Amino acid sequence: MSRVTGSVLAAFLVCGLVPFPLRAASSQPPEIFAPGIISGPAAEDSAAFAPDGQTVFFDRIRWPNAAILVSHRTATGWSTPEVAPFSGRWLDHDPAMSPDGSFLVFTSNRPDRPGGKALDAVMANGKVAPGSGGHLWRVDRKGNGWGEPVRLPDAVNASSRTYAPSVVADGSVYFQAPGADGDFRLYRSQYRGGNYQAPVEVRLGDEAAHKLDPAVAPDESFIVFDANYANYADKDQPDRLQIAFREGDHWGTPVDLGNEVNKGSPWGSHLGPDHRTLYFSSTRGVPVHYPRSEAQGHRDVARMDAWDNGLDNLWSISLAPWIEAHAHDVERTRQAGIVPVLPR
């Protein structure tokens, strides 16, 4: 919770207000995204939409086999995905679209220089995972097509385990990379004058917890990510999706998205083209109830063949309840004349 002085906390309680952070919001269950077409019998994550919502990039992955695919919305639904023109030769994943659609950033094990070998992942203990590394690459849109991917500078790609980019309105990039202890943290590289600056760690709640897969609003008003904060009742699934809102020049205390969202080990957050819908990967499926009719049995098997087989698929949920609850709490706080003390 954000630090609040005793007098401010008392004022909250007298006024009947909920002190920061905002209370957890309820939601409808997540929905499977394009079952049998995009969410299929393999595993998918990182849905990155063009601004008009008519095109989506994502990766299909059964480690270490992965590629970035693209699908287009048609009159009858989403088209059969195809390998993106800039992908297919290397272990490419984690696509993230810039808010204006002019470029895309993704993770790849492709060699840093032409003619090199696939990038290895070097762990904190020095152990090497051959060909499993990741650096961030940027590919710019060229008319109706795409240019050649360009590796982001060493300041961003300091680690061979740099993953999960998210691009905001000014071109700056959030991503995950190992911290000093070897566990993942989130970082932000400012894009200024055509260059990416040295990354700065994103402070979100317990600094000892790892944080993964940022999905940041274009205006940086909120961030969704997954973390293993220690104060959860559900110890069997410590990695859970969180949302945090901007409070001045700091991030507010992260709020857990609740048990309904946090089923099936969710991860890989991305925002839809409306910037209010969250897309994420999860192993959750559709519950099966017994006894069932013969017709229902056939439907359940067909669904299992199409996508519902325990692997990661893409799901979506509206963030409107959390966004609106936050706005409501901020307004109530403003009307009460209370200014919360921001966390350091």
N, C-alpha and C positions, 0 to 999 in steps of 0.2 A: 504493500500500500504506500502511496505517496506520503511523505512525512507531513504531518499536520500538527500544529501546536495544540496544547491542551485547550486553550480558549476557543480556537477555531473548531476543534472537534466538538466542544460543548455547544457551540452555536449551531453546528449541523444537527445535533441531537434535539435541541430545543425546537428547531424549525421543522423537525421531522424529515430531514433530508438524508440521503445516502451519501456518505463521504466518498471521495475518490479512492480507488477506481470505481467505475460504474458497476452496478450489479450485473450478474450474469443474465443474459437474455435467453428466452426460450426460442425454439425454432421448429419448423417442420423437418421431418427426416430428409436427408440428402437424396437426390435423384441420380440414377445412373445416366451417364452421358452417351448418347448414340449407341445403345447396346447392339452388339453383333456387327457393328460397322467400325466405329472408333474404339469403343470398349469391346475388345474381342477376346479370343481364346489365349492370347499371349499376355503380356503385361504392358500397361501404358501409364505414362505420367506427363506432366508439364504441358498442359493445354495453353498454347499461346495464340491468341486471336488477332487477326487484322482489325483495325479500328472499326470497320463497318460490320464486323461479325460474320462476314461471308466466307472467310477462310480461317482454318485453324491448323497450326503446326503442333505436333506432339511427338514424343518418342515412344517407340515400341521396343521393349527391352526384356531379354532373358539373359542376364549377365553371363559372359561378356559379349553377347550378341545384341547390338542395339543400332538403331538408325533413327533419324528424324524423318517423320512422315508429314504429308500435307493432305488435307481434305477440303473440299469446297461445298458450300451449301447450295443445294439445287431445289427445284420445285417439289421434289419428292423426298427430300432429306439430304443427309450428308453423302458425298460421293465416296466411292471406294478409295481408301488412302493409298497414296503413292509415295515412294521415297523422294524427299525434297531434293531439288537440283544440286544443292551444295553439300549433300550428305550421302552416305552409303558406303564410302571407302573405309571409314574409320569408326571408332566407338564414339558416336555423337549422341548427345542427349541434353536435357534441360534447356530447350529453347525458350527464350523470353523476348517478346516483341516490344519495341519502343512504342510509347503511347501514340505517336503520330504515324506509325507503320513504316517509317523510312529505313529502319534497320532492325536486325535481330541479333541477339547475343546468345551463344550456346556453349556448352562444355564439350570438349573433344580430347581424345588421346592422340590426335594427329601430331606428327613431329613438329617441333618448333621451327625447324628450317627444312627446306626442300631436300629430299633425299635421305632424311633421317629416319629413325625407327620410331615405332609407337611409344608414347610417353609412359614410363613406368611410374607407379605410385610409391613414393618413399614415405614410410610410416615414421612416427616419432621415435620408435625404438631402432630405426635403421633398417628394418625389414623392408624388402622390396616386393611389390606385387607387379610382375611384368605386364606391361601393356594396359594397366588399369588406372593410369593417371588421368588427370583432367586439368586443362587450362581453358580460359575463356577466350572465345573467338567472336569476332563481329563480322556480319555479312550485310552489306548495304543493298537496298532495292535499286535496281537499274531498269527503269521503265516498267514493263510487265514481268521482268525477270529479276535475277539476283546476280550480284557480282561475285568475286572471289573472296572467301573468308580471310580475314586479317587477324592475327593474334593480338590481343590486348597486351600492353607493355608489362615489363618485369615487375613494376610496382604493384600491379594487380595480381599477376601470376607468379608471386613469390614462392608459392607452394605447388608441388605437383599434385595436390589434392584440392584444387579450387573448383567449386561446383555451384550450381543453383543460382544463376543470375536473376536479377529483377531490375528492370530499367524504368526510371522515372522521367518526368516531363522535360527536365533540363539535360537529359542524356546521362546523368550519373547512374552508376551501377551499384546495387547491393549484391552480396554474394556470401557464400559460406567458405571458410578455410580454417585449417587448424590454428588454435591459439598456442600460447607458450607451453601449455600442458599436453599438447597433441590432440585435444578434443576440439570439436568444431565450435566456432563462434561466427557471428555475422559481422560483416564489414561493409563500408560504403566508400566508394571511390568517386570523388567529385569530378565531373566533366567540365573543363574550363578551357576556352580558347582552342578547342580541338584536341585537347590532351586529357588523359585520365591522370588524376593526382594520386598521391600516396594514400592508401586506404586508412580509414579510421574505424575502430571497433564500434559497433552499435550496442549501446548499453541497454539491456532489457532484463529487468528483474535480477534474480540471483546470478551473480557473475560466475559462480562455479558450475552452473548448469550449461550443458551444450545447447546450441540453438541451430536450427537447420531451415533451409528452404524458405527464404523470405519472399513474400508477395506484398509489394508496396504500392499504395495508391499513387497515381501520377503526381499529385500535389503533396505527397508525403504526409498526408493527414492521418494515415493509419498504416499499420503493418500487420500481416498475418504470418505466422511461422509455427514450427513445432519445436518443443523443448522438453527436457526431462526434469522439470522442477520437482523438488523432493517432497513437496507438501500435498501430494495427491493421495486420496483414499485408495484409488485403483493402482496398486503397486505392480500389478501384472502387466500394465501397459503404461509405462512412465512417459513415453513420448506422446504428447498431446498437442493439438492445435490451439494456438493462442491468438488473441488480437490485442494490440496496444495502440493507443491514440497519442497524437502529438500534443504536448502541453508546453507551449512556448518553444524553447530551444532544447527541450528534453522529450523523451518518450515516457508516457505514463506507465503505471503498473500494468503488466500483462494480465488479461482476463481469459480464463479457460473457456473454450467454446461449448463445453458441456458434454455429457456422456452420450447423447444421441449422435452428435457429430463425431465424437472420438471413439467410434467403434471400428474394429478392423484395421488398427495400426495406420491411421491416416498420415499422409506426408505429401510433399511436393506441391505446396500451395501456389496457385496462379489466379489472377483476377480476370474475369470475363471482360468483354468490350464495354459493358456498362459500368465497370469498376466497382460494382456492388455485389456481384455474384462471385463466389469463391469456387474454384475448381481444384480438386485434389485427388490423390490416389489413395485407394483403400482396398483391402482384401474382403471387405464386407460383401454380403450377398443378400438374396431375397430369402426370407425364412420359408421353410417347407413344413407343412402341417399334415400330420397323419391322424387318422386314415384319410386318404385322398381318393378322388374319383379317378377312373382310368384316363379320362381326358386330361385331368390336371397332372397326372403322372407323365403323360406325353409332353405336356407343356414344360414341366420342370426339367425333363431330360433335354428338351430342345434348348432351353435357356442355358443349361449347363454346358452343352456343346458350343453355344454361341459365345458365352462370356462368363457365366457364373460358376467358376471352377476353383475358387480360392486364391486366384492370383490378383495382382493389383489391377484395378480398372479405374476409370475416371468418373468422379462423382461431382455434383454441384450442390451448392446451398446458397440461399440469399443471405447476405450480411446485413440486410436492412434492419432486423431487430436490434443488433448490436450498435449499428450506426445511429439509429434513432434513439435508442436508450441513452447513448452517450450524449447526443445533442440535447436531450431532455434534461439530463442531470447537469450539464453545463449551464443551461438556461436557468434552472432552479437555483443553482449556486450563484449565478449572476444576480438574480432577483433578490437573493438573500444578502447580497453585498459581501459574500465570502470569497476570499482569494486563497485557494489552496497553495501551500508551500510546495514547490516543485522538488522532485528528487534530485540529488546531486549526481 
